[in-house]
Amino acid sequence: MECSICSNPMKACFTATVVRKYRARYEVCDKCGFLAVQEPCWLEEVYSRPIASTDTGLVMRNISLASKVAGVLYWIMRERGKGRYLDIAGGCGLFTRLMRDLGFDFYWEDKYCENIISPGFEYNPEKGKCRAVTAFEVLEHLPDPASFIEETLSMSGAQLLLFSTELYAGAPPQPGAWYYYAFATGQHIAFYQRRTLEMLGTKLGLHFASANGLHIFSRTPVNEQLLRVVTGWLSSAAASWIRFRIGSKTMSDLDLMINRIE
């Protein structure tokens, strides 16, 4: 098969059993490092429950990412709580609620999940353009990440996409050596190296930057050294300071929702 990132022919890497019953063939691109499952026939079955029961890190991951994103918006994009933002494929709405609690005007969108935690803050294009979009733990679910990124930026009008996905270095890890393959759930079908994402960015005319597990595609370059600082070990304490400076939306959102009920 042809690599969807760089159009180079892909070659067989290994086979593995997913969802305990399907044999899956994994192929890798030597040019860009993209590793993907070929013809995953089980996706409709495994997405009957969009959030996998094995995702035990969901809450802590969202808390950590909220602090890092707050730092990026405040110090790198120099946002002061006046922009509009979208969390796409936002799951149960946890990240949207966390970011609103920190003072940022975030909205939710997800084609497969119910918005349980941040109801009332669903996004549609009529709300206007967004300054940035977040997409956490999404790219590993996509057979064609380029189309997703193009459509997301076009729909939202955003200049910057912040996302997370675990990267591998060197040769693809052996099947038993990397938890991120997630064979038990069958939902992870695409895997990346840094060079994969750099080439994907070039293909789309976007700049790529990455630090501390947070990746960025942007229309203009991002200072990666500054990104490393604002997403580092002080990001949690810094997020509390940002919340104080721009003002949380927790109570104003409460008033808004009470008025809607009444």
C-alpha positions as CSV (number, residue, x, y, z in Angstrom):
1,M,0.0,0.0,0.0
2,E,1.0,3.6,-0.5
3,C,1.8,5.7,2.6
4,S,-1.0,8.4,3.1
5,I,1.7,10.8,4.5
6,C,4.4,10.8,1.8
7,S,3.0,8.4,-0.9
8,N,6.0,6.0,-0.5
9,P,5.3,2.3,-0.7
10,M,4.7,0.7,2.7
11,K,6.1,-2.7,3.6
12,A,4.9,-5.4,6.0
13,C,6.1,-5.0,9.6
14,F,4.3,-7.6,11.7
15,T,0.9,-9.2,12.3
16,A,-1.0,-9.2,15.6
17,T,-4.4,-10.3,17.0
18,V,-6.7,-7.4,17.9
19,V,-9.9,-7.5,19.9
20,R,-8.9,-11.1,20.6
21,K,-10.2,-12.4,17.3
22,Y,-9.0,-10.4,14.2
23,R,-5.6,-10.8,12.6
24,A,-4.2,-7.4,11.7
25,R,-1.4,-6.6,9.4
26,Y,0.8,-3.6,10.3
27,E,2.8,-1.9,7.6
28,V,5.5,0.8,7.9
29,C,6.9,3.5,5.6
30,D,10.7,3.6,5.6
31,K,10.7,7.1,4.4
32,C,8.5,8.9,7.0
33,G,8.1,6.2,9.7
34,F,4.3,6.1,9.5
35,L,3.0,2.7,10.8
36,A,-0.5,1.7,10.1
37,V,-3.0,-1.2,10.2
38,Q,-4.1,-2.3,6.8
39,E,-7.9,-2.7,6.2
40,P,-9.1,-2.7,9.9
41,C,-12.5,-4.3,9.4
42,W,-13.5,-4.2,13.1
43,L,-13.8,-0.4,13.6
44,E,-17.6,-0.3,13.6
45,E,-17.7,-3.0,16.3
46,V,-15.1,-1.4,18.6
47,Y,-16.6,2.1,18.4
48,S,-20.0,0.9,19.7
49,R,-18.4,2.2,22.9
50,P,-16.2,5.2,21.9
51,I,-14.3,5.6,25.1
52,A,-12.4,2.4,25.8
53,S,-12.6,0.9,29.3
54,T,-8.8,0.4,29.2
55,D,-8.2,4.1,29.0
56,T,-7.4,4.4,32.7
57,G,-5.3,7.5,32.1
58,L,-8.1,9.6,30.7
59,V,-8.6,11.9,33.7
60,M,-5.0,12.5,34.6
61,R,-4.1,13.0,31.0
62,N,-6.8,15.7,30.5
63,I,-5.7,17.5,33.7
64,S,-2.1,17.6,32.6
65,L,-2.9,18.7,29.0
66,A,-5.2,21.5,30.3
67,S,-2.3,23.0,32.2
68,K,0.0,22.8,29.2
69,V,-2.5,24.2,26.7
70,A,-3.3,27.1,29.1
71,G,0.4,28.0,29.0
72,V,0.6,27.8,25.2
73,L,-2.5,30.0,24.8
74,Y,-1.4,32.5,27.4
75,W,2.3,32.9,26.7
76,I,2.9,31.7,23.1
77,M,-0.3,32.8,21.4
78,R,-0.6,35.6,24.0
79,E,-4.3,35.0,24.5
80,R,-5.8,36.6,27.5
81,G,-9.2,34.8,27.6
82,K,-10.7,36.7,24.7
83,G,-10.5,34.1,21.9
84,R,-12.8,31.1,21.1
85,Y,-11.4,27.6,21.0
86,L,-12.6,24.1,20.0
87,D,-11.9,20.7,21.5
88,I,-12.7,18.4,18.6
89,A,-13.4,14.7,19.2
90,G,-13.8,15.9,22.8
91,G,-15.2,12.7,24.3
92,C,-17.3,13.2,27.4
93,G,-16.5,16.9,27.5
94,L,-13.9,16.8,30.3
95,F,-11.3,18.8,28.6
96,T,-13.7,21.5,27.5
97,R,-14.9,21.9,31.1
98,L,-11.3,22.0,32.5
99,M,-10.4,24.8,30.0
100,R,-13.5,26.8,30.8
101,D,-12.7,26.5,34.5
102,L,-9.2,28.0,33.7
103,G,-10.9,30.9,31.9
104,F,-10.7,30.0,28.2
105,D,-13.8,30.1,26.0
106,F,-13.7,26.5,24.9
107,Y,-16.4,24.5,23.0
108,W,-16.9,20.8,22.4
109,E,-17.5,18.6,19.3
110,D,-17.6,14.8,18.9
111,K,-19.4,12.7,16.3
112,Y,-19.4,9.6,18.5
113,C,-19.6,10.6,22.1
114,E,-22.2,12.3,24.3
115,N,-21.2,15.6,25.9
116,I,-21.8,14.7,29.5
117,I,-19.5,17.1,31.4
118,S,-19.8,20.4,29.4
119,P,-23.4,20.4,28.1
120,G,-24.5,23.7,26.6
121,F,-21.0,24.4,25.1
122,E,-21.3,22.5,21.9
123,Y,-19.6,24.1,18.9
124,N,-21.1,24.9,15.5
125,P,-19.6,27.1,12.8
126,E,-22.3,29.7,13.4
127,K,-20.5,30.6,16.6
128,G,-17.7,32.1,14.5
129,K,-14.0,31.2,13.9
130,C,-11.8,29.7,16.5
131,R,-8.3,30.8,17.4
132,A,-7.1,27.3,18.1
133,V,-8.3,23.7,18.1
134,T,-7.3,20.8,20.3
135,A,-7.5,17.1,19.3
136,F,-6.2,14.8,22.0
137,E,-5.6,11.1,21.4
138,V,-7.2,11.4,18.0
139,L,-4.6,10.9,15.2
140,E,-3.8,7.3,16.2
141,H,-7.5,6.5,15.3
142,L,-7.2,7.8,11.8
143,P,-6.3,6.1,8.5
144,D,-5.9,9.5,6.8
145,P,-4.7,12.1,9.3
146,A,-4.1,14.7,6.6
147,S,-7.7,14.9,5.6
148,F,-8.8,15.2,9.2
149,I,-6.4,18.1,9.9
150,E,-7.3,20.0,6.7
151,E,-11.1,19.6,7.4
152,T,-10.7,20.6,11.1
153,L,-8.7,23.8,10.4
154,S,-11.0,24.7,7.5
155,M,-14.2,24.1,9.5
156,S,-13.0,26.0,12.6
157,G,-11.0,28.7,10.9
158,A,-8.2,28.1,13.4
159,Q,-4.6,28.9,12.8
160,L,-3.2,26.3,15.2
161,L,-3.9,22.7,16.1
162,L,-2.7,21.3,19.5
163,F,-2.8,17.5,19.8
164,S,-1.4,14.5,21.5
165,T,-0.3,11.1,20.3
166,E,2.5,8.8,21.6
167,L,5.5,8.8,19.3
168,Y,8.0,6.0,18.7
169,A,11.6,6.3,17.7
170,G,13.7,4.0,15.5
171,A,12.3,0.7,14.3
172,P,8.6,0.0,15.2
173,P,8.4,-1.5,18.7
174,Q,7.7,-5.2,18.9
175,P,4.1,-6.1,19.5
176,G,4.6,-7.0,23.1
177,A,6.8,-4.1,23.9
178,W,4.5,-1.1,23.5
179,Y,1.2,-0.6,25.3
180,Y,0.1,2.1,22.8
181,Y,-0.8,-0.5,20.1
182,A,-3.9,-1.2,22.2
183,F,-4.5,-4.6,20.6
184,A,-7.3,-5.3,23.1
185,T,-9.5,-2.5,22.0
186,G,-8.5,-2.3,18.3
187,Q,-9.0,1.5,18.2
188,H,-5.4,2.5,17.5
189,I,-4.6,2.0,13.9
190,A,-2.0,4.7,13.1
191,F,1.4,5.4,14.7
192,Y,3.9,8.2,14.2
193,Q,7.5,9.2,14.7
194,R,8.5,12.9,14.9
195,R,9.7,12.8,11.3
196,T,6.3,11.5,10.3
197,L,4.6,14.5,11.8
198,E,7.2,16.9,10.4
199,M,6.6,15.5,6.9
200,L,2.8,15.6,7.4
201,G,3.1,19.3,8.4
202,T,5.2,20.0,5.2
203,K,2.6,18.3,3.1
204,L,-0.2,20.5,4.6
205,G,1.9,23.7,4.6
206,L,2.0,23.8,8.4
207,H,4.8,24.2,10.9
208,F,5.4,21.5,13.4
209,A,6.6,21.8,17.0
210,S,6.6,19.4,20.0
211,A,7.5,19.4,23.6
212,N,6.5,17.4,26.7
213,G,3.9,15.3,24.9
214,L,2.1,18.2,23.3
215,H,2.4,18.6,19.6
216,I,1.4,21.6,17.4
217,F,0.6,22.2,13.8
218,S,0.5,26.0,13.1
219,R,0.3,28.5,10.2
220,T,3.3,30.4,11.6
221,P,6.3,29.0,13.4
222,V,6.2,28.2,17.2
223,N,9.3,28.7,19.3
224,E,10.0,25.2,20.5
225,Q,12.3,26.3,23.3
226,L,9.5,28.4,24.7
227,L,7.0,25.6,24.2
228,R,9.3,23.3,26.2
229,V,9.3,25.8,29.1
230,V,5.5,26.6,29.2
231,T,4.6,22.9,29.0
232,G,7.2,21.7,31.5
233,W,7.0,20.7,35.2
234,L,5.8,24.1,36.3
235,S,2.8,24.1,34.0
236,S,0.4,23.0,36.7
237,A,1.2,25.8,39.1
238,A,1.3,28.3,36.1
239,A,-2.2,27.2,35.1
240,S,-3.5,28.3,38.5
241,W,-1.9,31.7,38.1
242,I,-3.4,32.0,34.6
243,R,-6.8,31.1,36.0
244,F,-6.4,33.9,38.5
245,R,-5.3,36.4,35.9
246,I,-8.0,35.9,33.3
247,G,-10.8,34.7,35.5
248,S,-12.5,31.3,35.6
249,K,-15.8,30.7,33.8
250,T,-17.0,28.2,36.4
251,M,-19.5,30.5,38.1
252,S,-20.5,32.5,35.0
253,D,-21.2,29.2,33.3
254,L,-23.3,28.1,36.3
255,D,-25.4,31.3,36.0
256,L,-25.8,30.8,32.3
257,M,-27.0,27.2,32.7
258,I,-29.4,28.2,35.5
259,N,-30.9,30.8,33.2
260,R,-31.4,28.3,30.5
261,I,-33.2,26.0,32.8
262,E,-35.5,28.8,34.0
